[in-house]
Amino acid sequence: MAEENKSTQLNVELPAEVAEGTYVNMAFIAHSSSEIIMDFARIMPGVKNAKVKSRLIVSPENAKRFLKALQDNISKYEQNFGKIKDNESRQITMDVSTIGEA
């Protein structure tokens, strides 16, 4: 007996206030055994404090899926628009540290 391919349609809502997006230029990443926390912040020139604009908390499995999807999109971007310059002085901060259990 052949199995049917069941496709499910996912409807994703994008509220107008979210669709506008939020500009960030810095990231802080921490983890526990059960989650990965990503804080996205914006720091302005001449200011010593960065303000966190968004926090994502995901499972390690979903973080890995996110990484693969990001790598795939960067690869496609570079195919269309050329290699992205990796300017070390403007690199996003990656503060990888372990935090306690939630």
C-alpha positions as CSV (number, residue, x, y, z in Angstrom):
1,M,0.0,0.0,0.0
2,A,1.5,3.3,-1.1
3,E,1.6,6.1,1.5
4,E,0.1,9.4,0.5
5,N,2.2,12.5,0.6
6,K,0.4,14.8,3.0
7,S,1.3,18.4,2.6
8,T,0.4,20.8,5.2
9,Q,0.0,24.5,4.5
10,L,1.4,26.9,7.2
11,N,-0.2,30.3,7.4
12,V,2.1,32.9,8.9
13,E,0.8,36.2,10.0
14,L,3.1,39.3,9.9
15,P,1.6,42.2,11.8
16,A,2.4,45.6,10.4
17,E,4.5,46.7,13.4
18,V,6.7,43.6,13.1
19,A,6.9,43.9,9.3
20,E,8.8,47.2,9.7
21,G,11.7,45.4,11.3
22,T,14.2,46.5,13.8
23,Y,17.8,47.5,12.9
24,V,20.5,45.9,15.1
25,N,24.3,45.9,14.8
26,M,25.3,43.8,17.7
27,A,24.4,40.3,19.1
28,F,25.0,38.6,22.4
29,I,24.5,34.8,22.5
30,A,24.4,32.6,25.6
31,H,23.2,29.1,26.2
32,S,22.1,26.5,28.8
33,S,21.7,22.8,28.2
34,S,18.1,23.4,27.0
35,E,18.1,26.7,25.2
36,I,20.0,29.3,23.2
37,I,19.4,32.9,24.0
38,M,20.2,35.5,21.4
39,D,20.0,39.2,22.3
40,F,20.1,41.6,19.4
41,A,21.1,45.2,20.2
42,R,21.8,48.5,18.6
43,I,24.7,50.7,19.6
44,M,25.0,54.2,18.3
45,P,28.3,56.0,17.5
46,G,29.7,57.8,20.5
47,V,27.4,56.1,22.9
48,K,28.8,53.6,25.4
49,N,25.5,51.7,26.1
50,A,23.9,49.3,23.7
51,K,20.2,48.8,23.9
52,V,18.7,45.3,23.4
53,K,16.0,45.6,20.8
54,S,15.0,41.9,20.6
55,R,15.6,38.6,22.4
56,L,15.1,35.2,20.8
57,I,15.0,32.1,23.0
58,V,15.2,28.8,21.0
59,S,15.9,25.1,21.5
60,P,19.4,24.0,20.5
61,E,17.8,22.0,17.6
62,N,16.0,25.0,16.3
63,A,19.1,27.2,16.7
64,K,21.0,24.7,14.5
65,R,18.1,24.8,11.9
66,F,18.3,28.6,12.1
67,L,22.1,28.5,11.5
68,K,21.7,26.3,8.4
69,A,19.0,28.5,7.0
70,L,21.1,31.6,7.6
71,Q,24.1,30.0,5.9
72,D,21.9,29.0,2.9
73,N,20.6,32.5,2.6
74,I,24.0,34.1,2.8
75,S,25.3,31.8,0.1
76,K,22.4,32.7,-2.2
77,Y,22.9,36.4,-1.4
78,E,26.6,36.2,-2.4
79,Q,25.7,34.3,-5.6
80,N,23.4,37.2,-6.6
81,F,25.3,40.2,-5.2
82,G,28.9,39.1,-4.7
83,K,30.9,38.2,-1.7
84,I,30.1,40.0,1.6
85,K,33.2,41.8,3.0
86,D,34.1,40.5,6.5
87,N,35.3,43.8,8.0
88,E,36.6,42.7,11.5
89,S,36.2,46.2,12.9
90,R,32.4,46.1,12.2
91,Q,31.8,42.5,13.0
92,I,28.8,41.6,15.2
93,T,29.8,40.8,18.7
94,M,29.3,37.1,19.6
95,D,29.5,36.7,23.3
96,V,29.2,32.9,23.7
97,S,28.8,32.0,27.3
98,T,27.0,29.5,29.4
99,I,24.1,30.5,31.7
100,G,22.3,28.7,34.4
101,E,19.3,26.5,33.8
102,A,16.0,28.2,33.3
